[in-house]
Every structure is written in C-alpha cells, then in structure tokens.
Amino acid sequence: MANTDQEILEGLAEIVAEETGLDQADILLEKSFTDDLDIDSLSMMTIVTHAEDKFGVRIPDEEVKNLATVGDAVSFIKGAQPA
Amino acid sequence: MTSAREVVVTGLGATTPLGGDVASTWEAALAGTSGARTLENDWAEKYGLPVTFAATIKVDPAEVLSRPETKRMDPSAQYAVVAAREAWADAGSPEVDGERLGAVVSSGIGGIQTILDGWDTLRERGARRMLPMTVPMLMPNSPSAYVSLEFGARAGTHAQVSACASGAEAVGYAVDMIRSGRADIVVAGGTEAAIHPMPLGAFAASRTLSLRNDDPQRASRPYDVDRDGFVLGEGAAVLVLESAEHAAARGARVYAKVTGVGLSSDAYHITSPDPEGTGQVSAMRFAIQDAGVTPADIVHVNAHATSTKVGDLTETASIRKLFGADADHVQLSATKSMTGHLLGGAGAIESLFAVKAINERLAPPTINVDNPDPELQVPLVRDEPVKLPAGDIAAINNSFGFGGHNVALVIQNA
C-alpha cells in the first residue's frame, strides 16, 4: 500500500534526524541534502539504505545523485512504490 | 629540572566499569569496588556460553554522546571519544597548532561489535542492507581517528595493536612522538568494547576466563590461590601527554611525568608468557634505564595481573628477578581485580591509575585476595589503599599481551 506524500516526508525526516541530529521539524521538502542539511555522501547512503527499508522501495545508486532536495526524495519514493 | 624532551601528563579522562569519568572511577577503585556484573541477557541459554558476567561499562555513552555520534561510531570509538573529551577539558583545552598535536588511541580488537552486526545483516538481509558506515566503524584505528577529528590532531594519528598491551604501547608511542619533536601534545590511550557473545565464547574457549558465575564481584582475584581466570571488561582511558616545556609555557597543571618507556617481546609462545620472564624483565629494565632511575626508586607497580594461574606469578617473579631486595619496598596493585580486563583499554586505565597513584601518593588496592598465593614474590596492596612515601618517587605500569608483547612505563612525580 502506497504512502501519502506527507507520510513519506515524515518517515524520511525521522531517518534524516536520526542520522544527523537535526530537528525533525527542520527537514522540509525544499531543503537541500548537501547545502542545507550538510549531509555527506556516506550519510546520504545510510539514509537511502534506511529509506529503502522503511518504504519497501529500491533507490538505485545512480538515482541518488539526482535527489538534491528532500522533496526530490519524497517524489522518487512515491513514484517507486507500488500503486 | 625541565628539559624540552621531558613528557608530562596534563589531562586525564576515562569511562570504565567503575565510573563514567576519572573522579568516579578513581574513587571506586580506592574504595575497593568491583565493576563486574551479571549480564542481563539470554546469551548463556542461546549460545551455551559458560560465562554469565562481565565488567560492563558503568555509564552508557548514549547518555553523554549525541544520537548521530552513537550511530556512526562503534562502541570502542564512543568510549574513546568520551574519555578523550574529559581528558582534553581536564588539560584546560589547550591552544595548540594542529600540526603539533597527535592522537594515539589503541584498541586490542577493534570494532568487533560492528563486524559481527555487519555479518548478521549480510547473512540475514543481504549486501544491500549493509550500512555505509560499516567500514569506518569496524577498523581498529577508528577510535584514534575520531579522537584526531575531535581536536584537529594533524601531527599523526596512530593505533598500536598489541592485544592487552595496546593501551600502554599507545602511551609509549605518544611519549616517543613528543621526545622526537614530532608533537607538543599527544592525546593517548586505549579502548575496548568486546562484551559480545562471540569474543566471550572465544576467550572461554581459550580457557582464560573466570567462570565464577555465582559471584561475579569476587571473580577477578589476582594473586589469590583460588583465581580461575580474568573477567572481561570494557571502557577507555585517555591521557593528555605534553612536552614539559609546552606545559610550562601555558601554565598547565601537571599530574606526573612519564619518564621511561620499555618495550620487548617474548618470541616464546602465542599466548603463554615466557615462564622465565625474560621479556618482562627486559621491558622493565629498558623502562628503568630510559627513565634514568634504579629499582630502588620504584615504590609502586601497577601489575598486569589478570587473575590467571600462570600469568600473575610470572610477573612477580620477573619483578623479583630484576629488583632483587628492592622488590621488598614495592607496593604492588592489581587493579583488574576491580575493573576487570579492559584488553586494549587495560594499559591505558592502568597507566592512568599509576599517574593518580604517584600524584596522590596513594597505591590503589587489590580486592578479593582472601588467600595470597604463597609464590607471590612482591608486597601486595590488599583491600585498603597504601600511602606512598614523600620525596621523589617512581612507579611502573606493566602491560603484557597475547603475542608476547611486553610494555613497561615509568611514571614519576612532577
């Protein structure tokens, strides 16, 4: 069963907060993973690993570089989930 | 008398089975407290582990580190960072050029919990579920690397590996870095986090662990006739070592000097110490010569003494062999009776104890020695701390490791 955008954002924000120590409320759709949230490549891959687990999707490595913002990741996850 | 190459101790930090910092650890040690506890888990039933206790860390690092820190560091690195932060603050958070600051924090085993967790994930869920931080968490230089990141240490980051001598060898290497002019300050110590059923099972298989499951606090009993092996401990200790000149220039408080480093190897057997103690005697002799003292100056020895049948007596025979009649005025302390055996952390916490003993002129007790082994050849501090004499005094910390590694450090009053 697919999650709503809001559910994906909340779940992703929880993962990002856990990895970075940032406040979950600061992890918004328009935030850039690198510029705003200061997430390095290892942390990004950790977040991806947890997100795949949580949402039951596959996020290929070559796709990760296209996920510039939290919103990009939410859209990708939404699209990757079975309808 | 202060020379540029003299090395002093200006900061101390620890997190151990006795306490989450130096003050609580030292207080518990002087009071003769055991850090051993029954393990609250199902390892014995699940795996048939013959041992059901260990000297677990007193304060969970999760209480003092941030959530991301505990997620990206193996527990061995977490303990090291907790101890290093305390030591650094204790040294007055010195202003120092990063190129003149080193980090040497050893672990005997490395990130064993990360290795085993990673293996479980791989087998149960496949390679794609493995976490990207697995490699930097499992590598045995990880604690040292995190300590270097913490303070911007760029004079070199090292991790000597010599099993249970690792922590002492780290301190010795740090002394060499300062003496050779490569650094003004080195954050040095040892750490271990191996309380997991696999290492416990492995040590049990080597028949070196105490199996006194019904009385954990009485299990670590170096030199007692009924000793039956060591108690696995965990934790870290870190010392801030500094050139005496640098410390004097910034008006730092000095606990003691580290004046002698002695290293040797047995080349006898992979686990058993050479029964003649040849390598142990050499290490102590080298350290004493390096310090420019004589056995008559040594008033206290923090023994390696793990509470095994063979190891404990070999060491005191070695001390007697080197010291002769001077061994009669040595106050011998076996603090593993209280902390358990911190493996790669042992040489560091015991160096720290030797520094405190010299600084406070108080040798910590050895507990659980109900019936001293008749072959014990050196006066043992039992149950209560013993005052060390006034005037210039020196102590030795001995640390020996599987593989035949022997390290002796001489510590003197400032």
HADDOCK unambig.tbl for C-alpha pairs under 7 A between the chains (distance, minus, plus):
assign (segid A and resid 18 and name CA) (segid B and resid 67 and name CA) 6.73 0.50 0.50
assign (segid A and resid 18 and name CA) (segid B and resid 68 and name CA) 6.28 0.50 0.50
assign (segid A and resid 19 and name CA) (segid B and resid 68 and name CA) 5.19 0.50 0.50
assign (segid A and resid 20 and name CA) (segid B and resid 68 and name CA) 5.60 0.50 0.50
assign (segid A and resid 21 and name CA) (segid B and resid 67 and name CA) 6.35 0.50 0.50
assign (segid A and resid 21 and name CA) (segid B and resid 68 and name CA) 5.59 0.50 0.50
assign (segid A and resid 42 and name CA) (segid B and resid 132 and name CA) 5.89 0.50 0.50
assign (segid A and resid 42 and name CA) (segid B and resid 133 and name CA) 6.65 0.50 0.50
assign (segid A and resid 45 and name CA) (segid B and resid 132 and name CA) 6.23 0.50 0.50
assign (segid A and resid 46 and name CA) (segid B and resid 131 and name CA) 5.83 0.50 0.50
assign (segid A and resid 46 and name CA) (segid B and resid 132 and name CA) 5.66 0.50 0.50
assign (segid A and resid 49 and name CA) (segid B and resid 129 and name CA) 6.24 0.50 0.50
assign (segid A and resid 49 and name CA) (segid B and resid 131 and name CA) 6.90 0.50 0.50
